[in-house]
Amino acid sequence: MSIDFTCKAFGKCILLGEHSVLRGSPALVVPIQSRNLDLSYSKGENPLELRLIGDHGKELQLLIWGVLEKACELKKISRADLKGTLLLESSIPVGAGMGASAALCVALTRWLGYLGYVEEADYYEFARTLENLFHGESSGVDIAVALSGEGLRFIRDGEKKPLVMAWRPHWYISYSGKRGVTVDAVNKVKDLLLKDPAYGESIDAQMREAVAMAEVALKMDADQGLPALAKAIDLAAGCFEKWNLNEGEPAKHIQWLKDQGALAVKPTGSGGGGYVLSLWTNPAPENLNLIPC
């Protein structure tokens, strides 16, 4: 069977800026090259056939038809018009804060672009609209990095600038042992803001300060930048504490990483579970099985 179209979308790691990014604060985000979704399409005359493979391909089964239905609705396409074979191979776990839903939305958007249904200039906004299915309200940060495949300084409805890094930190992500539910975590933060707007804004301000500190640290030389970056990550970790998105398994995993020698640790993504980010002075021990950022 000949392949007529292929594309790739990467998983992601938000370094700093989670949650506050929804309210216009900047976030720093990088793709995870080792975790990606590959889409291959072969034309055909039969109704669309879907094949899901890879470590986490089958997990997309519950997501993909909903996304396709939404895409068809937005573009006024009949599902019967989509023909051929769509093969998705994914190494991005679903529900882990690594951007699986964004990668899926971006890959399907590019495929629909190939078919002539979506203009390339509209890819970002179309994919972001699809991702609203999962998050209720997508900031677009996951979509932006999945589309660009590079580190970004991201502001909602604003800039998407390449992330400037004068040195390469030894940072990794690892699974906390508990699945995170993005929409629950987002709603928890929103509820806190409704109950105590001043306190909620003070946490957002703390996250903005952490992002600014990290940006400066990444532009320094490595010797100066490492301790400054560790302070920024600690400051961002404090925001998750204040949002109560650290308790249980994530807190235990964070402490375990520190016990193994990590310099600074924080949740990445929505928190409440999923993955955590750790910064190390030297490459982390291989036996810990951490995923490089």
Residue, then its C-alpha position, 0 to 999 in steps of 0.5 A: m500500500s503506497i503512502d500518499f501523505t505523512c506528518k509528525a507531531f511531538g509531545k511537549c513539556i511545559l517548563l514553566g507558566e502552567h495555568s497562568v498561561l490561560r490568563g495571558s501570562p507567558a509560558l516556556v515550552v519545549p517539544i519532547q523529541s522522543r515522544n511523538l505521533d506519526l500519521s500516514y495516509s493512503k488514498g482509497e475508495n473505501p470508507l475511512e479505515l483507522r489503524l492505531i499502533g505504537d506504545h500508546g496508539k491504542e489509547l487514541q481509540l477513545l479520542i480520535w472519532g470525537v476529534l474527527e466528528k468535530a473537524c467534520e462539523l467545523k468544515k461541514i464535511s460528511r464523514a462519508d467523504l473521508k476515504g482511504t486508510l489512516l495509520l497513527e503510530s504514537s509513543i505519547p501516553v494519553g492523559a499524562g500531561m505530555g500533549a497527546s491530545a494536541a499532537l493528535c489535533v495537529a496531525l489530523t489538522r495537517w492531514l485535513g490540510y493535505l486533503g484541501y479542507v484547511e488552509e495552512a495559515d489556519y492550522y493553529e486556530f483550527a487545531r486549537t479549536l479541536e483541542n477545546l474538546f479535551h480541555g474545555e478551554s485550550s490556551g493553545v500552548d500545546i498546539a503551538v509547540a506540536l506545530s512548530g517542533e521547537g522550544l517556544r516562549f508562548i503568550r495566549d493570543g500573542e507571541k510565539k517566539p523561539l525559546v532562547m537558550a545559551w546552554r543546555p540544562h540537564w532536565y527530564i520528565s518522569y511519571s508521578g504514578k498518577r494520571g492527571v485530568t487536565v480539565d479537573a486541574v484547570n477548574k480547581v485553579k479557576d475555583l480558587l480564583l473565583k473564591d479569592p481573586a487577590y490570592g489567585e492573582s498573587i499566584d499568577a504573579q509568582m508564576r510570571e516571576a518564575v518564568a522571567m527568572a528562567e528566561v534570564a537564567l537560560k541566557m546566562d552561562a551554564d555555571q551562573g544559569l544553573p542555580a538561577l534556573a533551579k530557583a525559578i523552578d522552585l518558585a514555579a513549584g510553589c505555585f502548584e503547592k498553593w493551587n493544591l495540585n501536588e498532593g498524594e503520588p505527585a508529592k511522593h514522586i517529587q520527594w523521591l527525585k530530590d532524594q536521588g539528587a535532583l536540584a529542583v523539581k516541579p509538576t509539568g502540565s496541569g498538575g494533580g498527577g501526570y509528569v514532573l520536571s526535574l533539573w539536575t547538575n549532571p546527567a541523571p543516573e540512567n537507572l532512573n529511566l527519566i525522559p530527557c527534555 
